[in-house]
Structures are given as C-alpha cells and as structure tokens.
C-alpha cells in the first residue's frame, strides 16, 4: 500500500511543527522580573519596573494619553526617594532626572534587562555618548549616573 502525501498537507504539517518549535523556544527564553536567580527582583531596577508597569497600566486603561514624562502618581517609593525633578523613559529604560539646570540634566539612568538598549559607562570620554546622554558608573545593579545635554536650538 503506497500512500502519497500531497504537497499542501506536507506544508501544513511542517508549518505546525515549526510554529510549535518556535513557541517552545520563545517560552524557554522568557525570564520574568521576579526570577529569584537574578538581581532584577530588588533595588532600583525593581522600583523602575514597578513604575513603568503602573504607568503602562494607566495608558492601557486610557487614564493617561501620551507616553512622555511619567507623572509622580505612578512613581514607586524607591524612585520617589531619589527626589526626581522628572521621570521618563529612554529606549525602554527609566530615566530619573534629579537636576535640571543650565541646559543640562543629571540623574540616574536605570537599565532594565528587558530593554533593547543597554548603556555603557565611561569615566574620561564622551565616546559612548548616546542621544546626548553620557553615562558614568554608579552604585547598584543596572544603575548609572548620567549627564544629558539639551538639544541644540536651531534658529532661522
């Protein structure tokens, strides 16, 4: 008994197998912020994650309309202890501006492991400047000090 399998049936079967393998792979790569094996479950990274989660929930519920500065109502107590002038996101990470003067901004840049961008700190060089940010080492996992120049004003 010689059965032949049609091309569309084989293609469907291969697609199902591929999608299943992809799903298994993606699920095995996921690591939540509460993983006890990581440092992400404590410190400023945890506080930043909670701040972003609270603000994202407000956006999804349409209590907030724009993803710009994060209002103080959504700041986690750990973020509030930094006495921020403003809090906002940059490339998936949380920026806590503690000082705004003379066209420059200074504060803490909290690098989240789930963000697509991870800054590099440099002591003596602006070599690693990104979008006006210059990063310096700070105390704490995933926390950097930063200085950001204001964008140049274009005159006509």
Short mmCIF file of the C-alpha atoms (twelve columns), coordinates in Angstrom:
data_MODEL
# 
_entry.id   MODEL 
# 
loop_
_atom_site.group_PDB 
_atom_site.id 
_atom_site.type_symbol 
_atom_site.label_atom_id 
_atom_site.label_alt_id 
_atom_site.label_comp_id 
_atom_site.label_asym_id 
_atom_site.label_seq_id 
_atom_site.Cartn_x 
_atom_site.Cartn_y 
_atom_site.Cartn_z 
_atom_site.pdbx_PDB_model_num 
ATOM 1   C CA . UNK A 1   0.000  0.000  0.000  1 
ATOM 2   C CA . UNK A 2   1.709  3.119  -1.248 1 
ATOM 3   C CA . UNK A 3   0.314  6.351  0.146  1 
ATOM 4   C CA . UNK A 4   1.467  9.620  -1.228 1 
ATOM 5   C CA . UNK A 5   1.141  12.792 0.763  1 
ATOM 6   C CA . UNK A 6   0.072  15.900 -1.091 1 
ATOM 7   C CA . UNK A 7   2.296  18.968 -1.080 1 
ATOM 8   C CA . UNK A 8   -0.226 21.241 0.734  1 
ATOM 9   C CA . UNK A 9   -0.676 18.667 3.543  1 
ATOM 10  C CA . UNK A 10  3.096  18.347 3.977  1 
ATOM 11  C CA . UNK A 11  3.490  22.119 4.015  1 
ATOM 12  C CA . UNK A 12  0.753  22.457 6.648  1 
ATOM 13  C CA . UNK A 13  2.347  19.755 8.775  1 
ATOM 14  C CA . UNK A 14  5.784  21.409 8.520  1 
ATOM 15  C CA . UNK A 15  4.264  24.791 9.415  1 
ATOM 16  C CA . UNK A 16  2.573  23.369 12.515 1 
ATOM 17  C CA . UNK A 17  5.795  21.659 13.633 1 
ATOM 18  C CA . UNK A 18  7.818  24.835 13.020 1 
ATOM 19  C CA . UNK A 19  5.334  27.041 14.913 1 
ATOM 20  C CA . UNK A 20  5.302  24.597 17.819 1 
ATOM 21  C CA . UNK A 21  9.096  24.547 17.980 1 
ATOM 22  C CA . UNK A 22  9.198  28.352 17.819 1 
ATOM 23  C CA . UNK A 23  6.676  28.626 20.653 1 
ATOM 24  C CA . UNK A 24  8.654  26.217 22.836 1 
ATOM 25  C CA . UNK A 25  11.866 28.161 22.112 1 
ATOM 26  C CA . UNK A 26  10.313 31.548 22.912 1 
ATOM 27  C CA . UNK A 27  8.737  30.304 26.140 1 
ATOM 28  C CA . UNK A 28  12.042 28.840 27.295 1 
ATOM 29  C CA . UNK A 29  13.795 32.188 26.708 1 
ATOM 30  C CA . UNK A 30  11.365 34.244 28.776 1 
ATOM 31  C CA . UNK A 31  12.517 35.293 32.225 1 
ATOM 32  C CA . UNK A 32  10.254 37.404 34.399 1 
ATOM 33  C CA . UNK A 33  11.435 40.221 36.613 1 
ATOM 34  C CA . UNK A 34  10.659 38.226 39.773 1 
ATOM 35  C CA . UNK A 35  13.163 35.468 38.961 1 
ATOM 36  C CA . UNK A 36  14.937 34.818 42.282 1 
ATOM 37  C CA . UNK A 37  18.122 33.918 40.394 1 
ATOM 38  C CA . UNK A 38  18.504 37.452 39.055 1 
ATOM 39  C CA . UNK A 39  19.189 40.807 40.694 1 
ATOM 40  C CA . UNK A 40  16.229 42.321 38.846 1 
ATOM 41  C CA . UNK A 41  13.840 41.478 41.705 1 
ATOM 42  C CA . UNK A 42  15.403 44.025 44.093 1 
ATOM 43  C CA . UNK A 43  16.776 47.543 44.185 1 
ATOM 44  C CA . UNK A 44  16.201 50.393 41.766 1 
ATOM 45  C CA . UNK A 45  15.625 48.054 38.821 1 
ATOM 46  C CA . UNK A 46  12.615 46.594 40.628 1 
ATOM 47  C CA . UNK A 47  11.377 50.099 41.516 1 
ATOM 48  C CA . UNK A 48  11.799 51.227 37.904 1 
ATOM 49  C CA . UNK A 49  9.940  48.142 36.671 1 
ATOM 50  C CA . UNK A 50  7.053  48.846 39.063 1 
ATOM 51  C CA . UNK A 51  6.930  52.488 37.973 1 
ATOM 52  C CA . UNK A 52  6.781  51.525 34.302 1 
ATOM 53  C CA . UNK A 53  4.189  48.812 34.985 1 
ATOM 54  C CA . UNK A 54  1.921  51.248 36.842 1 
ATOM 55  C CA . UNK A 55  2.218  53.855 34.086 1 
ATOM 56  C CA . UNK A 56  1.696  51.287 31.306 1 
ATOM 57  C CA . UNK A 57  -1.441 50.048 33.074 1 
ATOM 58  C CA . UNK A 58  -2.739 53.631 33.169 1 
ATOM 59  C CA . UNK A 59  -2.006 54.012 29.455 1 
ATOM 60  C CA . UNK A 60  -3.818 50.779 28.609 1 
ATOM 61  C CA . UNK A 61  -6.805 51.828 30.731 1 
ATOM 62  C CA . UNK A 62  -6.820 55.222 28.947 1 
ATOM 63  C CA . UNK A 63  -6.268 57.130 32.208 1 
ATOM 64  C CA . UNK A 64  -3.172 58.606 30.543 1 
ATOM 65  C CA . UNK A 65  -2.984 59.526 26.879 1 
ATOM 66  C CA . UNK A 66  0.691  60.007 25.975 1 
ATOM 67  C CA . UNK A 67  3.905  58.177 26.753 1 
ATOM 68  C CA . UNK A 68  6.017  61.155 27.705 1 
ATOM 69  C CA . UNK A 69  7.027  62.093 31.240 1 
ATOM 70  C CA . UNK A 70  5.724  59.751 33.910 1 
ATOM 71  C CA . UNK A 71  3.621  61.674 36.453 1 
ATOM 72  C CA . UNK A 72  4.548  61.427 40.169 1 
ATOM 73  C CA . UNK A 73  1.369  59.451 40.905 1 
ATOM 74  C CA . UNK A 74  2.979  56.391 39.245 1 
ATOM 75  C CA . UNK A 75  6.425  56.609 40.863 1 
ATOM 76  C CA . UNK A 76  7.358  53.689 43.089 1 
ATOM 77  C CA . UNK A 77  8.539  54.728 46.602 1 
ATOM 78  C CA . UNK A 78  12.112 53.744 45.660 1 
ATOM 79  C CA . UNK A 79  12.009 56.191 42.753 1 
ATOM 80  C CA . UNK A 80  10.440 58.893 44.955 1 
ATOM 81  C CA . UNK A 81  13.378 58.590 47.397 1 
ATOM 82  C CA . UNK A 82  15.660 59.844 44.599 1 
ATOM 83  C CA . UNK A 83  13.771 63.198 44.674 1 
ATOM 84  C CA . UNK A 84  13.308 63.402 40.904 1 
ATOM 85  C CA . UNK A 85  12.607 66.597 39.004 1 
ATOM 86  C CA . UNK A 86  11.111 64.408 36.270 1 
ATOM 87  C CA . UNK A 87  10.935 60.749 35.257 1 
ATOM 88  C CA . UNK A 88  10.692 59.449 31.694 1 
ATOM 89  C CA . UNK A 89  11.692 56.528 29.512 1 
ATOM 90  C CA . UNK A 90  14.545 56.271 27.033 1 
ATOM 91  C CA . UNK A 91  14.823 53.255 24.757 1 
ATOM 92  C CA . UNK A 92  12.915 51.060 27.219 1 
ATOM 93  C CA . UNK A 93  14.878 52.143 30.300 1 
ATOM 94  C CA . UNK A 94  13.851 54.546 33.065 1 
ATOM 95  C CA . UNK A 95  15.485 57.972 33.410 1 
ATOM 96  C CA . UNK A 96  15.244 59.774 36.756 1 
ATOM 97  C CA . UNK A 97  16.296 63.399 36.254 1 
ATOM 98  C CA . UNK A 98  17.407 64.770 39.616 1 
ATOM 99  C CA . UNK A 99  18.779 68.114 38.461 1 
ATOM 100 C CA . UNK A 100 17.807 70.347 35.536 1 
ATOM 101 C CA . UNK A 101 19.919 73.472 35.089 1 
ATOM 102 C CA . UNK A 102 21.908 75.412 32.531 1 
ATOM 103 C CA . UNK A 103 20.650 73.292 29.663 1 
ATOM 104 C CA . UNK A 104 21.912 70.060 31.221 1 
ATOM 105 C CA . UNK A 105 20.194 67.253 33.040 1 
ATOM 106 C CA . UNK A 106 21.757 65.000 35.705 1 
ATOM 107 C CA . UNK A 107 20.422 61.946 37.474 1 
ATOM 108 C CA . UNK A 108 20.095 58.168 37.461 1 
ATOM 109 C CA . UNK A 109 19.637 56.023 34.375 1 
ATOM 110 C CA . UNK A 110 18.147 52.655 35.322 1 
ATOM 111 C CA . UNK A 111 18.996 49.951 32.809 1 
ATOM 112 C CA . UNK A 112 16.282 47.301 32.635 1 
ATOM 113 C CA . UNK A 113 17.295 43.821 31.426 1 
ATOM 114 C CA . UNK A 114 14.158 43.610 29.267 1 
ATOM 115 C CA . UNK A 115 15.001 46.827 27.365 1 
ATOM 116 C CA . UNK A 116 16.568 46.664 23.906 1 
ATOM 117 C CA . UNK A 117 19.249 49.264 24.787 1 
ATOM 118 C CA . UNK A 118 21.954 48.814 27.441 1 
ATOM 119 C CA . UNK A 119 24.232 51.828 28.027 1 
ATOM 120 C CA . UNK A 120 27.967 51.701 28.579 1 
ATOM 121 C CA . UNK A 121 29.641 53.821 31.241 1 
ATOM 122 C CA . UNK A 122 32.901 55.683 30.551 1 
ATOM 123 C CA . UNK A 123 34.816 57.859 33.022 1 
ATOM 124 C CA . UNK A 124 37.012 60.039 30.847 1 
ATOM 125 C CA . UNK A 125 35.438 60.073 27.441 1 
ATOM 126 C CA . UNK A 126 32.295 61.063 25.621 1 
ATOM 127 C CA . UNK A 127 32.989 58.148 23.300 1 
ATOM 128 C CA . UNK A 128 29.881 56.307 24.491 1 
ATOM 129 C CA . UNK A 129 27.507 59.279 24.194 1 
ATOM 130 C CA . UNK A 130 24.030 58.216 23.070 1 
ATOM 131 C CA . UNK A 131 21.258 60.703 22.267 1 
ATOM 132 C CA . UNK A 132 23.054 63.350 24.348 1 
ATOM 133 C CA . UNK A 133 23.498 61.005 27.351 1 
ATOM 134 C CA . UNK A 134 26.944 60.446 28.860 1 
ATOM 135 C CA . UNK A 135 26.953 57.612 31.369 1 
ATOM 136 C CA . UNK A 136 29.123 57.200 34.481 1 
ATOM 137 C CA . UNK A 137 29.324 54.219 36.836 1 
ATOM 138 C CA . UNK A 138 27.076 54.327 39.906 1 
ATOM 139 C CA . UNK A 139 26.314 52.097 42.861 1 
ATOM 140 C CA . UNK A 140 23.681 49.444 42.291 1 
ATOM 141 C CA . UNK A 141 22.946 46.809 39.705 1 
ATOM 142 C CA . UNK A 142 21.810 48.353 36.434 1 
ATOM 143 C CA . UNK A 143 22.068 51.928 37.726 1 
ATOM 144 C CA . UNK A 144 24.217 54.562 36.036 1 
ATOM 145 C CA . UNK A 145 24.750 58.250 36.700 1 
ATOM 146 C CA . UNK A 146 24.152 60.340 33.622 1 
ATOM 147 C CA . UNK A 147 24.501 63.806 32.211 1 
ATOM 148 C CA . UNK A 148 22.447 64.863 29.219 1 
ATOM 149 C CA . UNK A 149 22.971 67.978 27.229 1 
ATOM 150 C CA . UNK A 150 19.914 69.794 25.999 1 
ATOM 151 C CA . UNK A 151 19.249 69.515 22.290 1 
ATOM 152 C CA . UNK A 152 20.721 72.447 20.363 1 
ATOM 153 C CA . UNK A 153 18.264 75.167 19.480 1 
ATOM 154 C CA . UNK A 154 18.018 75.757 15.741 1 
ATOM 155 C CA . UNK A 155 17.442 79.375 14.726 1 
ATOM 156 C CA . UNK A 156 16.389 80.561 11.314 1 
# 
